[in-house]
Amino acid sequence: MFRLTLTVLFLLLGACNSITFVQVEQAAEPPVVNKWHHATLNGMVEISSPLDIRDVCGDRAWAKITTEFTFYNLLAGAVVPNFGIMSFYSAWTNKVECYVVPVAETVQ
């Protein structure tokens, strides 16, 4: 019972964080592309390749990028056993919004 209580507390108090880079504020909400980034050895060794904005946005510029550690990332990392202070798997979610050219309003 004690172990279950600790597990529930860990999941409830697990720190989720994010950082957002904004290049251009847009009036409308553009579509968001979510990509996971995988790492090992406490995040020091990348398993997946770094996020390439050209693969997501093509020739357009990016408007906003958010990198965050979500509850789902926490669950994915909890599946892989950790030993002491060494984490063998960690995942982050990258959310990319590409720039959308605003449509000019017609004058009547």
C-alpha positions in Angstrom: 0.0 0.0 0.0 2.9 2.3 0.8 4.5 1.7 -2.5 1.2 2.4 -4.3 0.8 5.7 -2.4 4.3 6.7 -3.4 3.7 5.9 -7.0 0.5 7.9 -7.1 2.2 10.8 -5.4 5.1 10.6 -7.8 2.7 10.8 -10.8 0.7 13.6 -9.3 3.7 15.7 -8.3 5.9 14.8 -11.3 7.2 18.1 -12.7 6.0 18.9 -16.2 7.7 21.9 -17.8 7.9 23.8 -21.1 9.7 26.5 -22.9 8.2 28.5 -25.8 10.1 30.4 -28.5 7.9 32.9 -30.4 9.2 34.4 -33.6 5.9 35.9 -34.9 2.6 36.4 -33.1 -0.3 35.3 -35.4 -3.9 36.4 -35.2 -5.3 33.0 -36.1 -4.3 29.7 -34.5 -2.3 27.8 -37.2 -2.2 24.0 -37.2 0.3 22.5 -34.6 2.6 19.7 -35.4 3.7 17.5 -32.5 7.0 15.6 -32.6 8.6 13.6 -29.9 12.3 13.8 -29.2 14.0 10.8 -27.6 17.2 10.7 -25.6 19.1 8.4 -23.2 21.6 8.6 -20.4 19.9 11.5 -18.6 19.2 13.3 -21.9 22.8 13.6 -22.8 22.7 11.2 -25.8 20.1 11.8 -28.5 18.3 8.7 -29.9 16.2 10.6 -32.4 17.6 13.2 -34.7 17.1 16.9 -33.8 14.0 18.6 -34.9 14.4 19.9 -38.5 12.0 22.8 -39.0 12.3 22.4 -42.8 10.7 18.9 -42.5 7.7 20.4 -40.7 7.3 23.8 -42.3 8.9 23.4 -45.7 9.7 26.7 -47.2 7.7 28.7 -44.6 9.1 30.2 -41.5 8.2 28.9 -38.0 6.0 31.1 -35.8 6.2 29.3 -32.5 8.0 26.3 -31.1 7.2 24.8 -27.7 9.4 22.1 -26.1 7.8 20.5 -23.1 7.9 17.5 -20.8 4.4 16.3 -20.6 2.6 13.7 -18.5 2.7 11.4 -21.5 6.5 11.8 -21.7 6.6 10.9 -18.0 4.6 7.8 -18.5 6.8 6.7 -21.4 9.9 7.2 -19.3 8.4 5.3 -16.4 8.2 2.1 -18.5 12.0 2.0 -18.9 13.7 1.1 -15.6 16.0 3.7 -14.1 18.9 3.0 -11.8 19.6 5.5 -9.1 20.3 8.8 -10.7 20.7 7.4 -14.2 17.7 7.6 -16.5 18.0 5.4 -19.6 15.2 7.0 -21.5 13.6 10.4 -21.6 11.2 11.9 -24.1 10.2 15.5 -24.9 7.4 16.8 -27.0 8.1 19.6 -29.6 5.1 21.5 -30.8 5.7 23.6 -34.0 3.5 26.2 -35.5 4.5 27.3 -39.0 3.9 30.9 -40.2 0.7 31.4 -42.1 0.4 34.4 -44.3 -2.6 36.4 -43.3 -5.3 36.7 -45.9 -5.9 40.4 -46.8 -9.4 41.5 -46.0 -11.3 42.8 -49.1 -12.4 46.4 -49.0 -16.0 47.0 -49.9 
